[in-house]
Amino acid sequence: MSRSDVIQPRLEYKQIAPEGYEALSRLEVYTRRCGLEPSLLDVVEVRASQINGCAYCLDLHTWVLNTRMGGRACNRRNEPRPRWS
């Protein structure tokens, strides 16, 4: 799956809510520097996207995780992803 296969966002969050976007960006930097394994953080982002029901975020974070893991981590985009309860 290439980066261009990921669904495009419907809203430009950076323009709509710049302060919120900046806060999330700082949180991302902090979590990436906290010492946890990057692939674990990617799994957390995939799970949060599943809980939130955001198809865009799920596709984005699945693509990132799959790329980091060399294509071994997740199903292809056209296959159903596991649903956790």
Distance bins in CASP14 RR format, pairs under 12 A and 6 or more apart:
PFRMAT RR
TARGET T0000
AUTHOR 0000-0000-0000
RMODE 2
METHOD distances of the structure
MODEL  1
1 7 0 0 0 0 0 1 0 0 0 0 0
1 59 0 0 0 0 1 0 0 0 0 0 0
1 60 0 0 0 0 0 1 0 0 0 0 0
1 62 0 0 0 0 1 0 0 0 0 0 0
1 63 1 0 1 0 0 0 0 0 0 0 0
1 64 0 0 0 0 0 1 0 0 0 0 0
1 65 0 0 0 0 0 1 0 0 0 0 0
1 66 1 0 0 1 0 0 0 0 0 0 0
1 67 0 0 0 0 1 0 0 0 0 0 0
1 70 0 0 0 0 0 1 0 0 0 0 0
1 71 0 0 0 0 1 0 0 0 0 0 0
1 73 0 0 0 0 0 1 0 0 0 0 0
1 74 0 0 0 0 1 0 0 0 0 0 0
1 75 0 0 0 0 0 1 0 0 0 0 0
1 76 1 0 0 1 0 0 0 0 0 0 0
1 77 1 0 1 0 0 0 0 0 0 0 0
1 78 0 0 0 0 1 0 0 0 0 0 0
1 79 0 0 0 0 0 1 0 0 0 0 0
2 63 0 0 0 0 1 0 0 0 0 0 0
2 66 0 0 0 0 0 1 0 0 0 0 0
2 67 0 0 0 0 1 0 0 0 0 0 0
2 77 0 0 0 0 0 1 0 0 0 0 0
3 59 0 0 0 0 0 1 0 0 0 0 0
3 60 0 0 0 0 1 0 0 0 0 0 0
3 63 1 0 0 1 0 0 0 0 0 0 0
3 64 0 0 0 0 1 0 0 0 0 0 0
3 66 0 0 0 0 0 1 0 0 0 0 0
3 67 0 0 0 0 1 0 0 0 0 0 0
3 77 0 0 0 0 0 1 0 0 0 0 0
4 59 0 0 0 0 0 1 0 0 0 0 0
4 63 0 0 0 0 0 1 0 0 0 0 0
4 77 0 0 0 0 0 1 0 0 0 0 0
5 59 0 0 0 0 1 0 0 0 0 0 0
5 60 0 0 0 0 0 1 0 0 0 0 0
5 62 0 0 0 0 0 1 0 0 0 0 0
5 63 1 0 0 1 0 0 0 0 0 0 0
5 66 0 0 0 0 0 1 0 0 0 0 0
5 67 0 0 0 0 0 1 0 0 0 0 0
5 76 0 0 0 0 1 0 0 0 0 0 0
5 77 1 0 0 1 0 0 0 0 0 0 0
5 78 0 0 0 0 1 0 0 0 0 0 0
6 55 0 0 0 0 0 1 0 0 0 0 0
6 56 1 0 0 1 0 0 0 0 0 0 0
6 57 0 0 0 0 0 1 0 0 0 0 0
6 58 0 0 0 0 1 0 0 0 0 0 0
6 59 1 0 1 0 0 0 0 0 0 0 0
6 60 1 0 1 0 0 0 0 0 0 0 0
6 61 0 0 0 0 1 0 0 0 0 0 0
6 62 0 0 0 0 1 0 0 0 0 0 0
6 63 1 0 1 0 0 0 0 0 0 0 0
6 64 0 0 0 0 1 0 0 0 0 0 0
6 66 0 0 0 0 0 1 0 0 0 0 0
6 67 0 0 0 0 0 1 0 0 0 0 0
6 77 0 0 0 0 1 0 0 0 0 0 0
7 49 0 0 0 0 0 1 0 0 0 0 0
7 54 0 0 0 0 1 0 0 0 0 0 0
7 55 1 0 0 1 0 0 0 0 0 0 0
7 56 1 0 1 0 0 0 0 0 0 0 0
7 57 0 0 0 0 1 0 0 0 0 0 0
7 58 0 0 0 0 1 0 0 0 0 0 0
7 59 1 0 1 0 0 0 0 0 0 0 0
7 60 1 0 0 1 0 0 0 0 0 0 0
7 61 0 0 0 0 0 1 0 0 0 0 0
7 62 0 0 0 0 0 1 0 0 0 0 0
7 63 0 0 0 0 1 0 0 0 0 0 0
7 77 0 0 0 0 1 0 0 0 0 0 0
8 55 0 0 0 0 0 1 0 0 0 0 0
8 56 1 0 0 1 0 0 0 0 0 0 0
8 59 0 0 0 0 1 0 0 0 0 0 0
8 60 0 0 0 0 0 1 0 0 0 0 0
9 15 0 0 0 0 0 1 0 0 0 0 0
9 16 0 0 0 0 0 1 0 0 0 0 0
9 21 0 0 0 0 0 1 0 0 0 0 0
9 54 0 0 0 0 1 0 0 0 0 0 0
9 55 0 0 0 0 0 1 0 0 0 0 0
9 56 1 0 1 0 0 0 0 0 0 0 0
9 57 0 0 0 0 1 0 0 0 0 0 0
9 59 0 0 0 0 0 1 0 0 0 0 0
9 60 0 0 0 0 1 0 0 0 0 0 0
10 16 0 0 0 0 0 1 0 0 0 0 0
10 54 0 0 0 0 0 1 0 0 0 0 0
10 55 0 0 0 0 0 1 0 0 0 0 0
10 56 1 0 0 1 0 0 0 0 0 0 0
10 57 0 0 0 0 0 1 0 0 0 0 0
11 17 0 0 0 0 1 0 0 0 0 0 0
11 21 0 0 0 0 0 1 0 0 0 0 0
11 54 0 0 0 0 0 1 0 0 0 0 0
11 56 0 0 0 0 1 0 0 0 0 0 0
12 18 0 0 0 0 0 1 0 0 0 0 0
12 21 0 0 0 0 1 0 0 0 0 0 0
13 19 0 0 0 0 0 1 0 0 0 0 0
13 20 1 0 0 1 0 0 0 0 0 0 0
13 21 1 0 1 0 0 0 0 0 0 0 0
13 22 0 0 0 0 0 1 0 0 0 0 0
13 23 0 0 0 0 0 1 0 0 0 0 0
13 24 0 0 0 0 1 0 0 0 0 0 0
13 25 0 0 0 0 0 1 0 0 0 0 0
13 54 0 0 0 0 0 1 0 0 0 0 0
13 56 0 0 0 0 0 1 0 0 0 0 0
13 57 0 0 0 0 0 1 0 0 0 0 0
14 20 0 0 0 0 1 0 0 0 0 0 0
14 21 1 0 1 0 0 0 0 0 0 0 0
14 22 0 0 0 0 1 0 0 0 0 0 0
14 23 0 0 0 0 0 1 0 0 0 0 0
14 24 0 0 0 0 1 0 0 0 0 0 0
14 25 0 0 0 0 1 0 0 0 0 0 0
15 21 0 0 0 0 1 0 0 0 0 0 0
17 23 0 0 0 0 1 0 0 0 0 0 0
17 24 0 0 0 0 1 0 0 0 0 0 0
17 25 0 0 0 0 0 1 0 0 0 0 0
18 24 0 0 0 0 0 1 0 0 0 0 0
18 25 0 0 0 0 0 1 0 0 0 0 0
19 25 0 0 0 0 0 1 0 0 0 0 0
19 26 0 0 0 0 0 1 0 0 0 0 0
20 26 0 0 0 0 1 0 0 0 0 0 0
20 27 0 0 0 0 1 0 0 0 0 0 0
20 28 0 0 0 0 0 1 0 0 0 0 0
21 27 0 0 0 0 0 1 0 0 0 0 0
21 28 0 0 0 0 0 1 0 0 0 0 0
22 28 0 0 0 0 0 1 0 0 0 0 0
22 29 0 0 0 0 0 1 0 0 0 0 0
23 29 0 0 0 0 0 1 0 0 0 0 0
23 30 0 0 0 0 0 1 0 0 0 0 0
24 30 0 0 0 0 0 1 0 0 0 0 0
24 31 0 0 0 0 0 1 0 0 0 0 0
24 45 0 0 0 0 0 1 0 0 0 0 0
24 48 0 0 0 0 0 1 0 0 0 0 0
24 57 0 0 0 0 0 1 0 0 0 0 0
25 31 0 0 0 0 0 1 0 0 0 0 0
25 32 0 0 0 0 0 1 0 0 0 0 0
26 32 0 0 0 0 0 1 0 0 0 0 0
26 33 0 0 0 0 0 1 0 0 0 0 0
27 33 0 0 0 0 0 1 0 0 0 0 0
27 34 0 0 0 0 0 1 0 0 0 0 0
27 41 0 0 0 0 0 1 0 0 0 0 0
27 45 0 0 0 0 0 1 0 0 0 0 0
27 48 0 0 0 0 0 1 0 0 0 0 0
28 34 0 0 0 0 0 1 0 0 0 0 0
28 38 0 0 0 0 0 1 0 0 0 0 0
28 41 0 0 0 0 1 0 0 0 0 0 0
28 42 0 0 0 0 0 1 0 0 0 0 0
28 44 0 0 0 0 0 1 0 0 0 0 0
28 45 0 0 0 0 1 0 0 0 0 0 0
28 61 0 0 0 0 0 1 0 0 0 0 0
28 64 0 0 0 0 0 1 0 0 0 0 0
29 41 0 0 0 0 0 1 0 0 0 0 0
30 36 0 0 0 0 0 1 0 0 0 0 0
30 41 0 0 0 0 0 1 0 0 0 0 0
31 37 0 0 0 0 0 1 0 0 0 0 0
31 38 0 0 0 0 1 0 0 0 0 0 0
31 40 0 0 0 0 0 1 0 0 0 0 0
31 41 1 0 1 0 0 0 0 0 0 0 0
31 42 0 0 0 0 0 1 0 0 0 0 0
31 44 0 0 0 0 1 0 0 0 0 0 0
31 45 0 0 0 0 1 0 0 0 0 0 0
31 48 0 0 0 0 0 1 0 0 0 0 0
32 38 1 0 0 1 0 0 0 0 0 0 0
32 39 0 0 0 0 0 1 0 0 0 0 0
32 40 0 0 0 0 0 1 0 0 0 0 0
32 41 1 0 0 1 0 0 0 0 0 0 0
32 42 0 0 0 0 0 1 0 0 0 0 0
32 44 0 0 0 0 0 1 0 0 0 0 0
32 45 0 0 0 0 0 1 0 0 0 0 0
32 64 0 0 0 0 0 1 0 0 0 0 0
33 41 0 0 0 0 0 1 0 0 0 0 0
34 40 0 0 0 0 0 1 0 0 0 0 0
34 41 0 0 0 0 1 0 0 0 0 0 0
34 44 0 0 0 0 0 1 0 0 0 0 0
35 41 0 0 0 0 1 0 0 0 0 0 0
36 42 0 0 0 0 0 1 0 0 0 0 0
36 43 0 0 0 0 0 1 0 0 0 0 0
36 44 0 0 0 0 1 0 0 0 0 0 0
36 45 0 0 0 0 0 1 0 0 0 0 0
37 43 0 0 0 0 1 0 0 0 0 0 0
37 44 0 0 0 0 0 1 0 0 0 0 0
37 65 0 0 0 0 0 1 0 0 0 0 0
37 68 0 0 0 0 0 1 0 0 0 0 0
37 69 0 0 0 0 0 1 0 0 0 0 0
38 44 0 0 0 0 0 1 0 0 0 0 0
38 45 0 0 0 0 0 1 0 0 0 0 0
38 64 0 0 0 0 1 0 0 0 0 0 0
38 65 0 0 0 0 1 0 0 0 0 0 0
38 67 0 0 0 0 0 1 0 0 0 0 0
38 68 1 0 0 1 0 0 0 0 0 0 0
38 69 0 0 0 0 0 1 0 0 0 0 0
38 73 0 0 0 0 0 1 0 0 0 0 0
39 45 0 0 0 0 0 1 0 0 0 0 0
39 46 0 0 0 0 0 1 0 0 0 0 0
39 61 0 0 0 0 0 1 0 0 0 0 0
39 64 0 0 0 0 1 0 0 0 0 0 0
39 65 1 0 0 1 0 0 0 0 0 0 0
39 66 0 0 0 0 0 1 0 0 0 0 0
39 67 0 0 0 0 0 1 0 0 0 0 0
39 68 1 0 1 0 0 0 0 0 0 0 0
39 69 1 0 0 1 0 0 0 0 0 0 0
39 70 0 0 0 0 0 1 0 0 0 0 0
39 71 0 0 0 0 0 1 0 0 0 0 0
39 72 0 0 0 0 0 1 0 0 0 0 0
39 73 1 0 0 1 0 0 0 0 0 0 0
39 74 0 0 0 0 0 1 0 0 0 0 0
40 46 0 0 0 0 0 1 0 0 0 0 0
40 47 0 0 0 0 0 1 0 0 0 0 0
40 65 0 0 0 0 1 0 0 0 0 0 0
40 68 0 0 0 0 0 1 0 0 0 0 0
40 69 0 0 0 0 0 1 0 0 0 0 0
40 73 0 0 0 0 0 1 0 0 0 0 0
41 47 0 0 0 0 0 1 0 0 0 0 0
41 48 0 0 0 0 0 1 0 0 0 0 0
41 61 0 0 0 0 1 0 0 0 0 0 0
41 64 0 0 0 0 1 0 0 0 0 0 0
41 65 0 0 0 0 1 0 0 0 0 0 0
41 68 0 0 0 0 1 0 0 0 0 0 0
42 48 0 0 0 0 0 1 0 0 0 0 0
42 49 0 0 0 0 0 1 0 0 0 0 0
42 60 0 0 0 0 0 1 0 0 0 0 0
42 61 1 0 0 1 0 0 0 0 0 0 0
42 62 0 0 0 0 1 0 0 0 0 0 0
42 63 0 0 0 0 1 0 0 0 0 0 0
42 64 1 0 1 0 0 0 0 0 0 0 0
42 65 1 1 0 0 0 0 0 0 0 0 0
42 66 0 0 0 0 1 0 0 0 0 0 0
42 67 0 0 0 0 1 0 0 0 0 0 0
42 68 1 0 1 0 0 0 0 0 0 0 0
42 69 0 0 0 0 1 0 0 0 0 0 0
42 70 0 0 0 0 0 1 0 0 0 0 0
42 73 1 0 0 1 0 0 0 0 0 0 0
42 74 0 0 0 0 1 0 0 0 0 0 0
43 49 0 0 0 0 0 1 0 0 0 0 0
43 50 0 0 0 0 0 1 0 0 0 0 0
43 61 0 0 0 0 1 0 0 0 0 0 0
43 62 0 0 0 0 0 1 0 0 0 0 0
43 64 0 0 0 0 0 1 0 0 0 0 0
43 65 1 0 0 1 0 0 0 0 0 0 0
43 66 0 0 0 0 0 1 0 0 0 0 0
43 68 0 0 0 0 0 1 0 0 0 0 0
43 69 0 0 0 0 1 0 0 0 0 0 0
43 73 0 0 0 0 1 0 0 0 0 0 0
43 74 0 0 0 0 1 0 0 0 0 0 0
43 82 0 0 0 0 0 1 0 0 0 0 0
43 84 0 0 0 0 0 1 0 0 0 0 0
44 50 0 0 0 0 0 1 0 0 0 0 0
44 51 0 0 0 0 0 1 0 0 0 0 0
44 61 0 0 0 0 1 0 0 0 0 0 0
44 64 0 0 0 0 0 1 0 0 0 0 0
44 65 0 0 0 0 1 0 0 0 0 0 0
45 51 0 0 0 0 0 1 0 0 0 0 0
45 52 0 0 0 0 0 1 0 0 0 0 0
45 54 0 0 0 0 0 1 0 0 0 0 0
45 57 1 0 0 1 0 0 0 0 0 0 0
45 58 0 0 0 0 1 0 0 0 0 0 0
45 59 0 0 0 0 0 1 0 0 0 0 0
45 60 0 0 0 0 1 0 0 0 0 0 0
45 61 1 0 1 0 0 0 0 0 0 0 0
45 62 0 0 0 0 1 0 0 0 0 0 0
45 63 0 0 0 0 0 1 0 0 0 0 0
45 64 1 0 0 1 0 0 0 0 0 0 0
45 65 1 0 0 1 0 0 0 0 0 0 0
45 68 0 0 0 0 0 1 0 0 0 0 0
45 74 0 0 0 0 0 1 0 0 0 0 0
46 52 0 0 0 0 0 1 0 0 0 0 0
46 53 0 0 0 0 0 1 0 0 0 0 0
46 54 0 0 0 0 0 1 0 0 0 0 0
46 57 0 0 0 0 1 0 0 0 0 0 0
46 58 1 0 0 1 0 0 0 0 0 0 0
46 59 0 0 0 0 1 0 0 0 0 0 0
46 60 0 0 0 0 1 0 0 0 0 0 0
46 61 1 0 1 0 0 0 0 0 0 0 0
46 62 1 0 1 0 0 0 0 0 0 0 0
46 63 0 0 0 0 1 0 0 0 0 0 0
46 64 0 0 0 0 1 0 0 0 0 0 0
46 65 1 0 1 0 0 0 0 0 0 0 0
46 66 0 0 0 0 1 0 0 0 0 0 0
46 68 0 0 0 0 0 1 0 0 0 0 0
46 69 0 0 0 0 0 1 0 0 0 0 0
46 73 0 0 0 0 1 0 0 0 0 0 0
46 74 1 0 0 1 0 0 0 0 0 0 0
46 75 0 0 0 0 0 1 0 0 0 0 0
46 81 0 0 0 0 1 0 0 0 0 0 0
46 82 0 0 0 0 1 0 0 0 0 0 0
46 83 0 0 0 0 0 1 0 0 0 0 0
46 84 0 0 0 0 1 0 0 0 0 0 0
47 53 0 0 0 0 0 1 0 0 0 0 0
47 54 0 0 0 0 0 1 0 0 0 0 0
47 57 0 0 0 0 0 1 0 0 0 0 0
47 58 0 0 0 0 1 0 0 0 0 0 0
47 61 0 0 0 0 1 0 0 0 0 0 0
47 62 0 0 0 0 0 1 0 0 0 0 0
47 65 0 0 0 0 0 1 0 0 0 0 0
47 74 0 0 0 0 0 1 0 0 0 0 0
47 81 0 0 0 0 0 1 0 0 0 0 0
47 82 0 0 0 0 0 1 0 0 0 0 0
47 83 0 0 0 0 0 1 0 0 0 0 0
47 84 1 0 0 1 0 0 0 0 0 0 0
47 85 0 0 0 0 0 1 0 0 0 0 0
48 54 0 0 0 0 1 0 0 0 0 0 0
48 57 1 0 0 1 0 0 0 0 0 0 0
48 58 0 0 0 0 1 0 0 0 0 0 0
48 60 0 0 0 0 0 1 0 0 0 0 0
48 61 1 0 0 1 0 0 0 0 0 0 0
48 62 0 0 0 0 0 1 0 0 0 0 0
48 84 0 0 0 0 0 1 0 0 0 0 0
49 55 0 0 0 0 1 0 0 0 0 0 0
49 56 0 0 0 0 1 0 0 0 0 0 0
49 57 1 1 0 0 0 0 0 0 0 0 0
49 58 1 1 0 0 0 0 0 0 0 0 0
49 59 0 0 0 0 1 0 0 0 0 0 0
49 60 1 0 0 1 0 0 0 0 0 0 0
49 61 1 0 1 0 0 0 0 0 0 0 0
49 62 1 0 0 1 0 0 0 0 0 0 0
49 63 0 0 0 0 0 1 0 0 0 0 0
49 64 0 0 0 0 0 1 0 0 0 0 0
49 65 0 0 0 0 0 1 0 0 0 0 0
49 74 0 0 0 0 0 1 0 0 0 0 0
49 81 0 0 0 0 1 0 0 0 0 0 0
49 83 0 0 0 0 0 1 0 0 0 0 0
49 84 0 0 0 0 0 1 0 0 0 0 0
50 57 0 0 0 0 1 0 0 0 0 0 0
50 58 1 0 0 1 0 0 0 0 0 0 0
50 59 0 0 0 0 0 1 0 0 0 0 0
50 61 0 0 0 0 1 0 0 0 0 0 0
50 62 0 0 0 0 1 0 0 0 0 0 0
50 74 0 0 0 0 0 1 0 0 0 0 0
50 80 0 0 0 0 0 1 0 0 0 0 0
50 81 1 0 0 1 0 0 0 0 0 0 0
50 82 0 0 0 0 1 0 0 0 0 0 0
50 83 1 0 0 1 0 0 0 0 0 0 0
50 84 1 0 0 1 0 0 0 0 0 0 0
50 85 0 0 0 0 0 1 0 0 0 0 0
51 57 0 0 0 0 0 1 0 0 0 0 0
51 58 0 0 0 0 1 0 0 0 0 0 0
51 61 0 0 0 0 0 1 0 0 0 0 0
51 83 0 0 0 0 0 1 0 0 0 0 0
51 84 0 0 0 0 1 0 0 0 0 0 0
51 85 0 0 0 0 0 1 0 0 0 0 0
52 58 0 0 0 0 1 0 0 0 0 0 0
52 61 0 0 0 0 0 1 0 0 0 0 0
53 59 0 0 0 0 0 1 0 0 0 0 0
53 61 0 0 0 0 0 1 0 0 0 0 0
53 81 0 0 0 0 0 1 0 0 0 0 0
53 83 0 0 0 0 0 1 0 0 0 0 0
53 84 0 0 0 0 0 1 0 0 0 0 0
54 60 0 0 0 0 1 0 0 0 0 0 0
54 61 0 0 0 0 1 0 0 0 0 0 0
54 62 0 0 0 0 0 1 0 0 0 0 0
55 61 0 0 0 0 0 1 0 0 0 0 0
55 62 0 0 0 0 0 1 0 0 0 0 0
55 77 0 0 0 0 0 1 0 0 0 0 0
55 81 0 0 0 0 0 1 0 0 0 0 0
56 62 0 0 0 0 0 1 0 0 0 0 0
56 63 0 0 0 0 0 1 0 0 0 0 0
57 63 0 0 0 0 0 1 0 0 0 0 0
57 64 0 0 0 0 0 1 0 0 0 0 0
58 64 0 0 0 0 0 1 0 0 0 0 0
58 65 0 0 0 0 0 1 0 0 0 0 0
58 66 0 0 0 0 0 1 0 0 0 0 0
58 74 0 0 0 0 1 0 0 0 0 0 0
58 75 0 0 0 0 0 1 0 0 0 0 0
58 77 0 0 0 0 0 1 0 0 0 0 0
58 80 0 0 0 0 0 1 0 0 0 0 0
58 81 1 0 0 1 0 0 0 0 0 0 0
58 82 0 0 0 0 0 1 0 0 0 0 0
58 83 0 0 0 0 0 1 0 0 0 0 0
59 65 0 0 0 0 0 1 0 0 0 0 0
59 66 0 0 0 0 0 1 0 0 0 0 0
59 74 0 0 0 0 0 1 0 0 0 0 0
59 75 0 0 0 0 0 1 0 0 0 0 0
59 76 0 0 0 0 0 1 0 0 0 0 0
59 77 1 0 0 1 0 0 0 0 0 0 0
59 78 0 0 0 0 0 1 0 0 0 0 0
59 81 0 0 0 0 1 0 0 0 0 0 0
60 66 0 0 0 0 0 1 0 0 0 0 0
60 67 0 0 0 0 0 1 0 0 0 0 0
60 74 0 0 0 0 0 1 0 0 0 0 0
60 77 0 0 0 0 0 1 0 0 0 0 0
61 67 0 0 0 0 0 1 0 0 0 0 0
61 68 0 0 0 0 0 1 0 0 0 0 0
61 73 0 0 0 0 0 1 0 0 0 0 0
61 74 0 0 0 0 1 0 0 0 0 0 0
61 81 0 0 0 0 0 1 0 0 0 0 0
62 68 0 0 0 0 0 1 0 0 0 0 0
62 69 0 0 0 0 0 1 0 0 0 0 0
62 71 0 0 0 0 0 1 0 0 0 0 0
62 73 0 0 0 0 1 0 0 0 0 0 0
62 74 1 0 1 0 0 0 0 0 0 0 0
62 75 0 0 0 0 1 0 0 0 0 0 0
62 76 0 0 0 0 1 0 0 0 0 0 0
62 77 1 0 0 1 0 0 0 0 0 0 0
62 78 0 0 0 0 0 1 0 0 0 0 0
62 79 0 0 0 0 0 1 0 0 0 0 0
62 80 0 0 0 0 0 1 0 0 0 0 0
62 81 1 0 0 1 0 0 0 0 0 0 0
62 82 0 0 0 0 0 1 0 0 0 0 0
63 69 0 0 0 0 0 1 0 0 0 0 0
63 70 0 0 0 0 0 1 0 0 0 0 0
63 71 0 0 0 0 1 0 0 0 0 0 0
63 73 0 0 0 0 0 1 0 0 0 0 0
63 74 0 0 0 0 1 0 0 0 0 0 0
63 75 0 0 0 0 0 1 0 0 0 0 0
63 76 0 0 0 0 0 1 0 0 0 0 0
63 77 1 0 0 1 0 0 0 0 0 0 0
63 81 0 0 0 0 0 1 0 0 0 0 0
64 70 0 0 0 0 0 1 0 0 0 0 0
64 71 0 0 0 0 0 1 0 0 0 0 0
64 73 0 0 0 0 1 0 0 0 0 0 0
64 74 0 0 0 0 1 0 0 0 0 0 0
65 71 0 0 0 0 1 0 0 0 0 0 0
65 72 0 0 0 0 1 0 0 0 0 0 0
65 73 1 0 1 0 0 0 0 0 0 0 0
65 74 1 0 1 0 0 0 0 0 0 0 0
65 75 0 0 0 0 0 1 0 0 0 0 0
65 81 0 0 0 0 0 1 0 0 0 0 0
66 72 1 0 0 1 0 0 0 0 0 0 0
66 73 1 0 1 0 0 0 0 0 0 0 0
66 74 1 0 1 0 0 0 0 0 0 0 0
66 75 0 0 0 0 1 0 0 0 0 0 0
66 76 0 0 0 0 1 0 0 0 0 0 0
66 77 0 0 0 0 1 0 0 0 0 0 0
66 79 0 0 0 0 0 1 0 0 0 0 0
66 81 0 0 0 0 0 1 0 0 0 0 0
67 73 0 0 0 0 1 0 0 0 0 0 0
67 74 0 0 0 0 1 0 0 0 0 0 0
68 74 0 0 0 0 0 1 0 0 0 0 0
71 77 0 0 0 0 0 1 0 0 0 0 0
73 81 0 0 0 0 0 1 0 0 0 0 0
73 82 0 0 0 0 0 1 0 0 0 0 0
74 80 0 0 0 0 0 1 0 0 0 0 0
74 81 1 0 0 1 0 0 0 0 0 0 0
74 82 0 0 0 0 1 0 0 0 0 0 0
75 81 1 0 1 0 0 0 0 0 0 0 0
75 82 0 0 0 0 1 0 0 0 0 0 0
75 83 0 0 0 0 0 1 0 0 0 0 0
END
